[in-house]
Every structure is written in C-alpha cells, then in structure tokens.
C-alpha cells in the first residue's frame, strides 16, 4: 500500500533509467524513442496521481513522506510543466548529441521536485534537495559552450554553499529537536533553545531559497536562464521552485512560536520581489529578463508561506499561484524558443506581423506574469494577497502591490516592439513549429486556468499531512 502511494515517483525513476538506456542503443537519428519514453513516464506519473487524488491525507514510509492534496498538486504541476518543457524543446533537442541524456536529467530533477513537495522528514528533505540540484548542473552546462560552462559552475558553487547551509540547519534542528520526522520534531522544538531553533531554521530556509531562486540564493538564476538551452532554462526557472516552496511551507508550519519565522519569510519575500523587479528593469536580453522575473515571482509566492497556519487560505493560495505561474512562465519561454534569433527586447519588433499567434501568446504570458485579469497569475496574486492580508501582514501586501506596478514597465517594454514595424529586427529564420504550438497551447491554458479558478473558489480539502 505504501509503495502504491509512491507510484507517481516510481514512474519517473523508471522513465529516467529507461530513457538513458534507450539513448545508449538508439542511433542519433532515432532519439525520439527516448523522448517517447520520457513522455510516457510523465503521463503515467500524472495518471497515478489522479488515481489517489481524492484519498485522505496520510504519511507513508515511517511518516517520512506526506501524501496529501499539496503533494498531489505538486506532482501534477511538475508533470504538466515537464511535459511542456519537452514540447517546447523538441525543435532544439531533436538530433542533438545528448538528447536522451537531457530527457533523463529532466525526469530526475522533476522527481526531486516532486519528493521535495512531499517531504515530511529532514533526511528526505536533504535527499530531495540533492536529487533536484545535481541534474540541474548538468542541464545548464550540457550545451558545452563558454556561457553555459560559466553558468553551470556558478550554479554548482552556489548549490554547494547553500547545500551546506541546508545540511547544517538540518543538523541543528535535529540536535535540539531530537527527531527528523516533522511531527516529532515540532514537539521537540517547543522546549528547545529559541536561538538554536532560529539558527537551524535560517539555514534550512536559506538552502531551500537556492532551489526556489529567492534571496539570498538567487544569484545563479539570471545567468543560467541566459546561458542554458531554452528548454533547460524554462525548466530550471519553473519546476524546482514548485517543490521547494511547498517544502518551505511544510517546514515552517511545524516551527514553534518562539521563533519569529513569519517575519523572516516576510522579509525574504519583500527583498526578493523588490530586487528581482528592479534588476529586471535594466535587462534587454529576454531570457535574462525572464530570469530576474522568476526571482521576483518567488517573492509573491512567499506571501502565503509567511502566514502559514494563520489563515486557512494560505495553502490553497500558494498551490493556485504555483500552478498558474508554472504554465505562464513556460508559455513565455516557449515564445522565446520559437524565435531563437530574437534574443533582445528590440529584436521582437514586428513579431505580430510575422507570427500573430506567437505575439498573442507573448501578450497573454507577460500580462499574466504582471497579474492581469482574467489570467491564471491574476487569480494567484489575488488569493495570496488576500491570504497575507488576513494573516496580519498588510505591510507586505502593500510592498507586493507596489512591486506589481513596477513589473508592468519591463513587461510592457517587451510587448511594445512586437506590435511595431519590423525595422532592423532579425528575421525568424527557420521556424520552430513545436515550440510555437507549445506557446499557443500554454497561453490558452493560462486563460483557461484563470477563468476556471475564477469560476470556483479554490479550496484544498484536509490539512497538510503531518
């Protein structure tokens, strides 16, 4: 029964191994077989998740892994996001020397993100952190050029540093709490020295911020988004943070009131969104712009984490925002993948004339990132703002609203040229049809998710499993 509860993760493991082995025997011109294996594994993982979607919340494997609504939402978002990454990357990856290895790495990192989202034990959290991180280093540097090598090295060094902080934090929490399982740890921390508990919590949260792409572990994100392949860039700015942010939520829910963890998360949120938006204002390279944009989005996503346990809407708003952000961010990267010659904001001049569907997808994705109705991120922002306000953090809501206004400037600066005369903008060259289809489908999902979420009140049944 416990093994059946982990069937979605098992599908990803089997798919990763099978894709890697298949790529070793298939000729270079038939690597689509590895792609088919990866897609099949992801679909099977999603189907297995849907089977247990309505089951009561519980923990398995000696309470080390939670199987509840939050875990299942993370699983579905990770699966759907990774499928979209593969779709937007078909044109880029087809026939490449390391195509099958890329699919295996995507599945392994997706597995890590899924396990992160369900981690209910400090040891599982550490393993999931490494499982998510190590494939990312390879994905960033797999292009084997100077920019990718530099970005991979920077990500690796920062990952090692924040991984050490995470492990130190886990060690301190275990030492003063006397347990690794969250339920037992929460009981132990109530009588533990507040200073030691705070030090451990800061270390763990800092480590998870590296994975989420938030301050202080954000430095690698814009470089990796700019230098990695488009599919890898879309993946690394989206999928890992889905699991990491839910992992932060689960952790802080169990921290005692002797630690001002809410203020810590709120300050990180405010600094992250402000720094990300201000840095994005100066960017001309669209992929670097999206890299800083994803940093700012982490700030908004931390709002419900800061009020975890203070309002019933905290977890539902976080899950809704994560789902909306994932499809929206990947829609923007799909647009970038479809016209790879257009590297800067000004290069997108005349896009509406040459590819109106692609321009429409760009408008929908960027306006959704701002939080414009009726898109998915609009509903996400509305719910997280409401949760933070209900949780007593009105000042943080004001900061977030001001940052939303600031973000409008750099998103509109990208949209504007797309509807002007082409001028000296580069030609699109060879079109990437799969990326174009992925962009349009993702943009349609952004609108559909926004309308569907607006039609029904987002409710998550049952508490987070402890």
C-alpha positions in Angstrom: 0.0 0.0 0.0 2.8 2.4 0.9 4.7 1.5 -2.3 1.5 2.2 -4.3 1.3 5.7 -2.8 4.7 6.4 -4.3 3.8 5.1 -7.8 4.0 8.6 -9.4 7.6 8.9 -8.3 8.4 5.4 -9.3 7.2 6.1 -12.8 9.6 9.0 -13.1 12.5 6.8 -11.8 11.8 4.0 -14.3 11.3 6.6 -17.1 14.6 8.2 -16.4 16.6 5.0 -16.4 14.7 3.7 -19.5 15.3 6.9 -21.4 19.0 6.8 -20.6 19.4 3.2 -21.6 17.4 3.6 -24.8 19.5 6.6 -25.8 22.6 4.4 -25.5 21.4 1.9 -28.1 19.3 4.1 -30.4 21.0 5.7 -33.4 21.3 9.5 -33.3 18.6 9.9 -35.8 16.1 8.0 -33.7 16.5 9.6 -30.3 12.8 10.4 -30.5 12.4 7.0 -28.8 13.9 8.4 -25.6 11.6 11.3 -25.9 8.6 9.0 -26.2 9.7 7.1 -23.1 10.0 10.3 -21.1 6.6 11.5 -22.2 5.1 8.1 -21.4 6.7 8.1 -17.9 5.3 11.6 -17.2 1.8 10.7 -18.4 1.9 7.5 -16.2 3.0 9.6 -13.2 0.2 12.0 -13.8 -2.4 9.2 -14.2 -1.1 7.6 -11.0 -1.5 10.9 -9.2 -5.1 11.3 -10.4 -6.0 7.9 -9.0 -5.1 8.9 -5.4 -6.2 12.5 -5.7 -9.3 12.1 -3.6 -7.8 9.9 -0.9 -7.5 11.1 2.7 -4.2 12.8 3.7 -1.7 10.4 5.2 2.0 9.8 5.6 4.0 6.8 4.4 7.4 5.3 4.8 7.5 5.8 8.6 5.9 9.3 8.2 8.8 10.5 6.0 6.7 11.4 3.0 3.3 13.0 3.0 0.6 12.0 0.5 -2.0 14.8 0.7 -3.5 17.4 -1.5 -0.4 19.6 -1.5 1.8 16.7 -2.6 -0.6 15.7 -5.4 -0.9 19.3 -6.7 2.9 19.4 -6.8 3.0 16.1 -8.6 0.5 17.3 -11.3 2.2 20.7 -11.8 5.6 19.1 -12.1 4.4 16.5 -14.6 2.5 19.1 -16.7 5.4 21.5 -16.6 7.9 19.0 -17.6 5.7 17.8 -20.5 5.5 21.4 -21.6 9.3 21.8 -21.3 9.8 18.7 -23.5 7.3 20.1 -26.0 8.9 23.5 -26.3 12.3 21.9 -26.6 11.6 19.3 -29.3 13.0 21.5 -32.1 16.0 22.4 -30.1 16.9 19.0 -28.8 16.0 16.7 -31.8 19.1 15.0 -33.2 21.4 16.6 -30.6 24.3 14.6 -29.3 22.9 14.5 -25.7 19.2 14.4 -26.4 18.4 11.2 -24.5 20.6 12.4 -21.5 18.6 15.6 -21.4 15.3 13.8 -21.0 16.8 11.6 -18.3 18.1 14.6 -16.4 14.7 16.4 -16.7 12.9 13.4 -15.3 15.4 13.0 -12.4 15.2 16.7 -11.4 11.4 16.5 -11.7 11.5 13.5 -9.4 13.5 15.6 -6.9 11.0 18.5 -7.1 8.1 16.0 -6.5 9.8 14.5 -3.5 10.6 17.9 -2.1 6.9 18.8 -2.2 6.0 15.7 -0.1 9.0 15.7 2.2 7.9 15.2 5.8 11.2 14.4 7.3 14.5 16.3 7.4 16.5 13.4 5.9 14.1 13.1 3.0 14.3 16.9 2.5 18.1 16.7 2.2 18.0 13.8 -0.3 15.3 15.6 -2.4 17.3 18.8 -2.4 20.3 17.0 -3.9 18.2 15.0 -6.3 16.7 18.2 -7.7 20.0 20.1 -7.8 22.6 17.7 -9.3 20.7 17.1 -12.6 20.3 20.9 -12.9 24.0 21.4 -13.0 24.3 19.1 -15.9 21.3 20.5 -17.7 22.7 24.0 -17.6 26.2 23.0 -18.8 25.1 20.4 -21.3 25.5 22.8 -24.3 29.2 22.8 -23.7 29.9 26.4 -24.6 31.6 29.1 -22.6 28.5 30.8 -21.3 26.8 27.6 -20.3 30.0 26.4 -18.6 30.2 29.6 -16.6 26.6 29.4 -15.6 26.9 25.8 -14.6 30.0 26.5 -12.5 28.3 29.4 -10.7 25.2 27.3 -10.0 27.3 24.4 -8.7 29.3 26.6 -6.4 26.2 28.3 -5.0 24.5 25.0 -4.8 27.3 23.5 -2.8 27.4 26.6 -0.4 23.6 26.6 0.2 23.5 22.8 0.3 26.0 23.0 3.2 23.8 25.7 4.9 20.8 23.4 4.5 22.6 20.4 6.0 23.9 22.5 8.9 20.4 23.8 9.5 19.0 20.2 9.5 21.7 19.1 11.9 21.0 21.9 14.3 17.2 21.2 14.2 17.8 17.5 14.7 20.2 18.2 17.6 17.8 20.4 19.5 14.6 18.8 18.4 15.6 15.2 18.8 13.8 13.9 15.7 13.8 14.1 11.9 10.1 13.5 11.3 8.3 16.8 11.2 5.6 15.8 13.7 8.0 14.6 16.3 10.4 17.5 15.5 7.6 20.0 16.2 7.1 18.6 19.7 10.8 18.7 20.4 11.4 22.2 19.2 8.7 23.6 21.6 11.1 23.2 24.5 14.4 23.7 22.6 16.5 26.9 22.9 15.0 29.6 20.7 18.4 30.7 19.4 19.4 27.3 18.2 16.0 26.7 16.6 16.2 30.0 14.8 19.7 29.2 13.6 18.6 25.9 12.2 15.5 27.3 10.6 17.6 30.1 8.9 20.0 27.5 7.4 17.2 25.3 6.0 15.2 28.2 4.6 18.3 29.7 3.0 19.1 26.3 1.4 15.6 26.0 0.0 15.7 29.6 -1.3 18.6 28.5 -3.5 16.3 25.9 -5.0 13.4 28.3 -5.3 15.5 31.1 -6.7 14.9 33.5 -3.9 17.1 35.8 -1.9 19.8 35.0 -0.8 20.3 32.1 -3.1 19.1 33.8 -6.3 22.4 34.8 -8.0 22.6 31.8 -10.3 19.1 32.2 -11.8 19.6 35.0 -14.4 22.9 33.7 -15.6 21.5 30.1 -16.0 18.4 31.4 -17.7 20.5 33.3 -20.2 23.2 30.7 -21.0 21.4 27.4 -20.8 19.4 25.9 -23.6 15.8 27.3 -23.8 14.2 24.0 -22.6 16.6 23.8 -19.7 16.1 27.5 -18.9 12.3 27.1 -18.8 12.6 24.0 -16.6 15.1 25.5 -14.1 13.1 28.7 -13.6 9.9 26.8 -13.0 9.8 23.2 -11.8 12.3 23.2 -8.9 10.6 26.1 -7.1 7.3 24.2 -7.2 8.6 21.6 -4.8 10.9 24.0 -2.9 8.2 26.4 -1.9 5.8 23.7 -0.7 8.8 22.2 1.3 9.3 25.6 3.0 5.6 25.7 3.8 5.7 22.3 5.4 8.8 23.2 7.4 7.6 26.5 8.9 4.2 25.1 9.8 6.0 22.9 12.4 8.2 25.7 13.8 7.3 26.9 17.3 6.2 30.4 18.1 9.4 31.0 20.0 11.0 31.7 16.6 9.9 34.7 14.5 9.8 32.6 11.3 6.9 34.6 9.9 8.9 37.8 10.0 11.9 36.0 8.4 9.9 34.7 5.5 8.1 38.1 5.1 11.4 40.0 4.9 12.8 37.4 2.4 9.7 37.9 0.3 9.9 41.7 0.3 13.6 41.7 -0.6 13.2 39.0 -3.2 10.4 40.7 -5.2 11.9 44.1 -4.9 15.4 43.0 -6.1 14.0 40.9 -8.9 11.8 43.7 -10.3 14.5 46.4 -10.0 17.1 44.2 -11.7 14.7 43.2 -14.5 14.1 46.9 -15.3 17.6 47.1 -16.7 17.6 43.9 -18.8 17.5 43.9 -22.6 18.2 40.2 -23.1 14.7 38.5 -22.9 16.0 35.3 -21.3 17.9 37.2 -18.6 14.8 39.4 -18.1 12.7 36.2 -17.5 15.4 35.0 -15.1 15.0 38.1 -12.9 11.3 38.0 -13.4 11.2 34.5 -11.9 13.2 35.8 -8.9 10.5 38.4 -8.3 7.8 35.9 -8.6 9.3 33.9 -5.8 8.7 36.9 -3.6 5.0 36.9 -4.3 4.9 33.1 -3.8 6.3 33.5 -0.3 3.4 35.7 0.9 1.2 32.7 1.8 4.2 30.9 3.3 4.7 33.9 5.7 1.2 33.4 7.1 1.2 29.6 7.1 -1.0 28.4 10.0 -2.6 31.9 10.5 -5.2 31.7 7.8 -7.0 28.7 6.1 -6.4 30.3 2.7 -2.6 30.2 2.9 -2.0 26.8 1.4 -4.8 26.9 -1.3 -3.5 30.3 -2.5 0.1 29.0 -2.7 -0.9 26.0 -4.7 -3.1 28.0 -7.1 -0.3 30.5 -7.7 2.2 27.8 -8.3 0.0 26.2 -10.9 -0.7 29.5 -12.6 2.9 30.6 -12.5 4.3 27.4 -13.9 2.2 27.4 -17.1 2.6 31.1 -17.5 6.4 31.2 -17.2 6.7 28.2 -19.6 4.5 29.9 -22.1 6.9 32.9 -22.1 9.9 30.5 -22.6 8.0 28.7 -25.4 7.8 32.0 -27.2 11.5 32.6 -26.8 12.2 29.0 -28.0 10.0 29.5 -31.1 12.1 32.5 -32.4 15.6 31.9 -31.1 17.1 34.6 -33.3 15.2 37.3 -31.4 17.5 37.5 -28.3 16.7 41.0 -27.1 13.6 43.0 -26.4 14.2 45.2 -29.5 14.7 42.0 -31.7 11.0 41.3 -31.2 10.0 44.2 -33.4 7.4 43.1 -36.0 6.6 39.8 -34.3 2.9 40.4 -34.5 3.1 40.9 -38.3 5.2 37.7 -38.9 3.6 35.5 -36.4 0.4 36.8 -34.9 -0.3 33.7 -32.8 3.1 33.8 -31.3 2.6 37.5 -30.5 -0.7 36.7 -28.8 0.9 34.1 -26.7 3.6 36.6 -25.7 1.0 39.1 -24.6 -1.0 36.6 -22.6 2.0 35.2 -20.8 3.6 38.5 -19.9 0.4 40.2 -18.9 -0.3 37.1 -16.8 3.1 37.5 -15.1 2.0 41.0 -14.2 -1.2 39.8 -12.8 -3.8 41.0 -15.3 -7.3 39.5 -15.3 -8.6 37.0 -16.4 -5.2 35.2 -16.4 -4.1 32.5 -14.0 -1.5 34.6 -12.2 -4.1 37.3 -11.6 -6.1 34.8 -9.5 -3.0 33.6 -7.9 -1.9 37.1 -6.9 -5.4 38.0 -5.7 -5.5 34.9 -3.4 -2.0 35.3 -2.0 -2.6 39.0 -1.3 -5.8 38.1 0.4 -4.1 35.4 2.5 -1.3 37.7 3.6 -3.8 40.4 4.5 -5.9 38.0 6.5 -2.8 36.8 8.2 -1.9 40.2 9.5 0.9 41.2 7.0 -0.8 44.2 5.4 2.6 45.9 5.0 3.8 43.1 2.9 0.7 43.2 0.7 1.4 46.9 0.1 5.0 46.1 -0.9 3.8 43.4 -3.2 1.3 45.7 -4.9 3.9 48.4 -5.4 6.2 45.8 -7.0 3.5 44.6 -9.3 3.2 48.2 -10.7 7.0 48.3 -11.2 7.0 45.0 -13.1 4.4 46.4 -15.5 7.1 48.6 -17.1 9.6 45.9 -18.2 6.9 43.5 -19.4 5.3 46.3 -21.5 8.7 47.2 -22.8 8.9 43.7 -24.3 5.3 43.7 -25.6 5.5 47.1 -27.3 8.1 46.3 -30.0 6.2 43.2 -31.0 3.4 45.3 -32.4 5.6 47.9 -34.2 7.1 47.8 -37.7 9.9 45.3 -38.1 12.6 47.9 -38.8 16.0 46.3 -38.3 14.7 43.3 -36.3 16.2 40.0 -37.3 14.3 37.5 -39.4 12.9 34.5 -37.7 14.9 32.1 -39.9 13.9 28.5 -39.6 10.7 28.4 -37.6 10.4 26.0 -34.6 6.9 24.7 -35.0 6.8 22.5 -31.9 7.8 25.5 -29.7 5.2 27.7 -31.4 2.4 25.1 -30.7 3.6 24.8 -27.1 3.5 28.6 -26.7 -0.1 28.9 -28.0 -1.3 25.9 -26.0 0.3 27.2 -22.9 -1.2 30.6 -23.4 -4.6 29.1 -23.9 -4.1 27.1 -20.6 -3.2 30.4 -18.8 -6.5 31.9 -19.8 -8.5 28.7 -19.2 -7.0 28.2 -15.7 -7.7 31.8 -14.9 -11.3 31.6 -15.9 -11.8 28.2 -14.2 -10.2 29.3 -11.0 -12.3 32.4 -11.1 -15.5 30.4 -11.5 -14.9 28.2 -8.5 -13.5 29.2 -5.1 -10.1 27.4 -4.7 -10.4 25.0 -1.7 -7.9 22.5 -0.5 -9.6 19.8 1.5 -7.8 18.5 4.5 -4.8 19.8 6.3 -1.2 19.2 5.3 -0.3 15.7 6.4 1.9 15.6 9.4 
